[in-house]
């Protein structure tokens, strides 16, 4: 990045604390439960919205050097790059109007890459951290995986330890598509079903991650409409499913021994339909038990069964992703929430 670009960004990234954040009584409040309690920072981002506008803040990751990469679907700036204190460091764009999924992977040689999905154009690309496209996966129609009747609208990717790439077609035909590291199509699993008896199938396979907490890596997916996390082995054989009543979860994020997810839509205690502006964050331990719901009611189990979860405090509207930094702080990116930048939750517990 040249010196003029650095100077421009330094000026553009001057602190901009919004009145709505200052006056919001939830600013500085503590949310969460048990060992996972957080101080709310609604004004974390110092980006100037007049110079770096966002539409939906879809997903965030942290690179090896500590920088935070935020994916937005604003064509002017698909990627905003932050330091952890909220200063904007850089930005770039691919011109994607449907930028939706952002995953980070460090290869065996130490090189880092981003995987970005565009739901509208049906594209999945691998880029450098500077935004250079180095690989684009083929459309499943070209590989024989889909017919012309099948809709393709990929929402997210995950990369396994052996380099295989898993693509969740969460807004399309509900398959998890598997490619090798060169982009060669290998197989698919999942498919559409609204019925919970059809284990290993989906209604909105919104997110995907690789879960490396056990003896062997597993592919972890969200079935958002069914409030489920679903695990498969790397070949696509169903292993187990966990039901989170009331939580329309977005993507799974593994950090340490815990599983985090933004709850994009929620319910009311007496109305189990899917409602917007009812979001919160949910955190599970490595035994698949919910241990904290920042912004939501404290998780409760009765006779071993998780009871209905729903929003308690209106900190969030529609949580689309959670990024966990190396200090255990959370950054929550939101969809359809007034074009707000991510909120930071400072770890306290």
C-alpha positions in Angstrom: 0.0 0.0 0.0 1.6 3.4 -1.0 2.1 6.3 1.3 -0.8 8.4 -0.2 -3.1 5.5 0.4 -2.0 5.2 4.0 -2.4 8.9 4.6 -5.9 8.8 3.1 -6.9 5.8 5.3 -5.5 7.4 8.4 -7.7 10.5 7.9 -10.7 8.4 6.9 -10.3 6.2 10.0 -10.4 9.0 12.5 -12.8 8.1 15.4 -16.4 8.5 14.6 -18.6 7.7 17.6 -22.2 7.8 16.7 -24.8 9.6 18.8 -27.0 6.6 18.8 -24.2 4.5 20.4 -23.4 7.1 23.0 -27.0 7.5 24.1 -27.9 3.8 23.9 -28.3 2.5 27.5 -26.9 -0.8 26.4 -23.5 0.8 25.6 -21.1 -0.5 28.2 -23.5 -3.0 29.7 -22.6 -6.6 30.5 -24.3 -9.5 28.7 -23.8 -13.3 28.7 -23.7 -16.0 31.3 -21.2 -17.9 33.5 -17.6 -17.7 32.3 -18.7 -16.1 29.0 -19.7 -12.6 29.9 -19.0 -9.5 27.8 -19.0 -5.7 27.9 -20.9 -4.2 25.0 -19.2 -1.7 22.7 -21.6 -0.4 20.1 -19.1 2.2 18.8 -16.1 0.0 18.3 -15.7 0.7 14.6 -13.9 4.0 13.8 -14.7 3.8 10.0 -16.3 6.9 8.5 -19.6 5.7 7.0 -19.5 8.6 4.4 -16.3 7.2 3.0 -16.7 3.5 3.8 -20.4 2.7 3.7 -21.8 -0.8 4.3 -25.0 -2.5 3.6 -25.0 -5.8 5.4 -22.0 -6.8 7.5 -22.0 -10.4 6.7 -18.9 -12.1 8.1 -15.5 -11.4 9.9 -12.3 -13.3 10.4 -9.0 -12.6 12.1 -5.7 -13.2 10.1 -2.5 -14.5 11.7 -1.1 -11.0 12.2 -4.2 -10.0 14.2 -5.9 -7.9 11.6 -9.7 -8.3 11.3 -11.3 -8.7 7.9 -15.0 -7.7 7.5 -17.0 -8.8 4.5 -19.8 -6.5 3.3 -22.1 -6.7 0.3 -21.5 -3.0 -0.6 -19.8 -3.0 -4.0 -17.6 -0.1 -3.1 -15.9 -2.0 -0.3 -16.4 -5.7 0.0 -13.6 -5.9 2.5 -12.8 -3.6 5.4 -9.6 -4.3 7.4 -9.4 -3.3 11.0 -7.1 -3.5 14.0 -8.7 -4.9 17.1 -9.2 -1.4 18.7 -11.5 -0.4 15.8 -9.1 1.6 13.6 -9.7 1.1 9.9 -6.5 0.0 8.2 -7.4 -0.7 4.6 -10.2 -1.7 2.2 -10.6 -3.4 -1.1 -13.4 -4.7 -3.3 -14.2 -7.4 -5.9 -17.4 -5.5 -6.8 -19.6 -8.3 -5.5 -23.1 -7.2 -4.8 -23.9 -10.6 -3.2 -20.8 -11.0 -1.0 -22.0 -13.3 1.8 -19.5 -15.8 3.0 -15.9 -15.2 4.2 -13.5 -17.9 5.4 -9.8 -17.8 6.2 -7.3 -20.6 5.7 -3.6 -20.9 6.2 -1.9 -23.4 4.1 1.0 -25.7 5.1 3.5 -23.3 3.6 2.2 -20.5 5.9 0.4 -18.5 3.2 -3.0 -17.2 4.1 -6.0 -17.0 1.8 -9.6 -15.9 1.9 -12.6 -17.7 0.4 -15.5 -15.5 -0.6 -19.0 -16.5 -1.8 -21.3 -14.3 -3.9 -24.8 -15.6 -3.5 -26.3 -13.5 -6.3 -23.7 -14.4 -9.0 -23.2 -17.9 -7.8 -19.4 -17.5 -7.4 -16.9 -18.9 -5.0 -13.4 -17.4 -5.2 -10.1 -17.8 -3.3 -8.1 -14.6 -2.9 -4.9 -13.3 -1.2 -5.4 -11.1 1.8 -4.8 -8.2 -0.6 -7.8 -9.2 -2.8 -6.1 -10.9 -5.7 -8.2 -13.8 -7.0 -6.1 -17.0 -7.3 -8.8 -19.6 -7.8 -12.5 -19.7 -8.8 -14.5 -22.8 -8.2 -16.6 -24.1 -11.1 -20.3 -23.7 -11.2 -21.9 -27.1 -10.2 -23.8 -27.2 -13.5 -20.4 -27.4 -15.3 -19.2 -30.3 -13.1 -22.3 -32.5 -13.5 -23.2 -32.0 -9.9 -26.4 -30.0 -10.8 -28.9 -30.0 -13.6 -30.4 -26.9 -15.2 -33.3 -27.2 -12.8 -31.0 -26.8 -9.7 -30.6 -23.3 -8.2 -27.0 -22.4 -7.1 -26.6 -19.7 -4.5 -23.6 -20.5 -2.3 -23.4 -19.0 1.2 -20.1 -20.1 2.7 -17.0 -22.3 2.5 -14.7 -24.3 4.7 -11.3 -25.8 4.0 -10.3 -29.2 5.6 -6.8 -30.0 6.8 -6.1 -31.9 3.5 -7.1 -28.8 1.5 -10.5 -30.0 0.3 -13.0 -27.1 0.0 -16.6 -27.5 1.2 -19.2 -25.1 -0.2 -22.6 -24.7 1.4 -25.3 -24.0 -1.1 -27.5 -22.5 1.6 -29.7 -20.2 -0.6 -29.8 -22.7 -3.4 -30.3 -26.4 -3.6 -29.1 -27.2 0.0 -26.1 -29.4 -1.0 -22.7 -29.3 0.6 -20.3 -29.5 -2.5 -16.8 -30.8 -2.1 -13.8 -29.8 -4.2 -10.2 -30.6 -4.0 -7.5 -27.9 -3.4 -7.2 -27.3 -7.2 -11.0 -26.7 -7.6 -11.8 -30.2 -9.0 -15.3 -31.3 -8.0 -15.3 -34.4 -5.9 -18.8 -35.1 -4.4 -21.8 -33.6 -2.7 -24.0 -34.5 0.3 -27.0 -33.1 2.2 -29.8 -31.9 0.0 -33.2 -30.3 0.9 -35.6 -31.5 3.5 -37.8 -29.7 6.0 -38.4 -32.8 8.0 -36.1 -33.4 11.1 -36.4 -37.2 10.6 -34.3 -36.8 7.4 -31.0 -36.7 9.2 -28.2 -35.1 7.2 -30.5 -33.0 5.0 -31.2 -29.3 5.2 -33.5 -26.4 5.1 -31.1 -23.5 4.6 -27.6 -25.0 4.9 -26.4 -21.5 5.7 -23.0 -22.0 7.2 -20.1 -24.6 7.2 -16.9 -25.0 9.2 -14.4 -27.7 10.0 -14.6 -28.9 13.6 -11.1 -30.1 14.7 -11.9 -30.6 18.4 -12.4 -34.3 18.2 -10.2 -37.3 17.3 -10.9 -36.6 13.6 -12.0 -33.5 11.7 -15.7 -33.2 11.0 -17.7 -30.9 8.6 -20.0 -28.8 10.8 -23.0 -27.2 9.1 -26.0 -25.1 10.1 -29.5 -26.0 9.2 -30.8 -22.6 10.0 -34.5 -23.0 9.4 -34.5 -26.2 11.6 -32.4 -24.6 14.4 -29.8 -27.3 14.0 -26.1 -27.9 13.9 -25.2 -30.9 11.9 -21.9 -32.8 11.8 -20.6 -35.1 9.0 -17.3 -36.8 8.4 -15.1 -35.5 5.6 -16.8 -38.0 3.2 -20.2 -36.6 3.9 -21.6 -39.3 6.2 -23.9 -37.9 8.9 -22.5 -38.2 12.4 -24.8 -36.2 14.8 -27.3 -33.3 15.0 -27.9 -30.8 17.8 -31.2 -28.9 18.1 -31.2 -25.4 19.5 -34.9 -24.5 19.9 -35.7 -20.9 18.9 -32.3 -20.1 17.5 -32.1 -19.5 13.8 -28.3 -19.8 13.7 -26.1 -18.4 11.0 -22.6 -19.9 10.7 -20.6 -22.1 13.1 -17.4 -20.7 14.4 -14.9 -22.9 16.3 -12.6 -21.2 18.8 -10.7 -23.3 21.2 -13.0 -25.9 22.7 -16.2 -23.9 22.1 -18.6 -23.3 19.3 -20.0 -19.8 18.6 -22.8 -18.7 16.4 -24.8 -15.6 15.7 -28.5 -16.1 16.0 -29.9 -14.1 13.0 -33.7 -14.6 13.7 -35.5 -15.5 16.9 -38.8 -16.2 18.5 -41.0 -14.9 21.3 -41.9 -17.1 24.3 -45.4 -17.5 23.0 -44.8 -17.3 19.3 -42.3 -19.7 17.7 -42.4 -18.2 14.2 -39.2 -16.8 12.7 -38.9 -13.1 13.6 -36.4 -10.5 12.6 -34.7 -8.2 15.2 -34.6 -11.0 17.7 -30.9 -11.8 17.4 -28.3 -12.8 20.0 -25.2 -14.9 20.2 -25.0 -18.5 21.4 -22.0 -20.4 22.7 -21.7 -24.2 23.1 -19.1 -26.3 24.9 -17.4 -29.4 23.4 -20.2 -31.5 24.9 -22.7 -29.7 22.7 -24.3 -27.9 25.6 -25.2 -24.2 25.4 -23.2 -22.3 28.1 -24.0 -18.7 27.4 -26.4 -16.6 25.2 -25.0 -13.0 25.1 -28.1 -10.8 24.4 -30.4 -13.8 25.0 -31.9 -15.5 28.0 -29.7 -17.8 30.1 -29.7 -21.3 28.7 -31.8 -23.8 30.6 -31.9 -27.6 30.5 -34.9 -29.6 31.8 -34.5 -33.4 32.0 -31.5 -33.1 29.8 -33.3 -31.2 27.0 -32.5 -27.6 26.1 -35.4 -25.3 26.5 -36.6 -22.5 24.2 -34.0 -19.8 23.7 -34.9 -16.2 22.8 -33.6 -12.6 23.0 -33.5 -10.9 26.4 -31.8 -7.6 25.7 -32.1 -5.8 22.3 -28.4 -5.3 21.8 -28.6 -6.9 18.4 -31.1 -7.0 15.6 -30.0 -9.8 13.2 -26.6 -11.4 14.0 -25.0 -12.9 10.9 -21.6 -13.8 12.2 -19.3 -13.9 15.3 -15.6 -13.4 15.0 -13.6 -14.6 18.1 -10.2 -12.9 18.5 -7.1 -14.3 20.2 -8.1 -12.6 23.4 -11.5 -14.1 23.5 -13.3 -10.9 22.5 -16.2 -11.2 20.1 -17.1 -9.1 17.0 -20.7 -9.4 15.9 -21.6 -8.6 12.2 -25.2 -8.0 11.4 -27.6 -8.4 8.5 -30.4 -5.9 7.7 -29.7 -3.9 10.9 -29.5 -0.3 9.8 -26.1 -0.5 8.1 -24.3 -0.6 11.4 -20.7 -1.7 11.7 -19.9 -4.7 13.8 -20.2 -4.4 17.6 -17.4 -5.6 19.9 -18.0 -7.7 23.0 -15.1 -7.3 25.4 -14.5 -10.6 27.3 -15.1 -10.2 31.0 -15.9 -13.6 32.4 
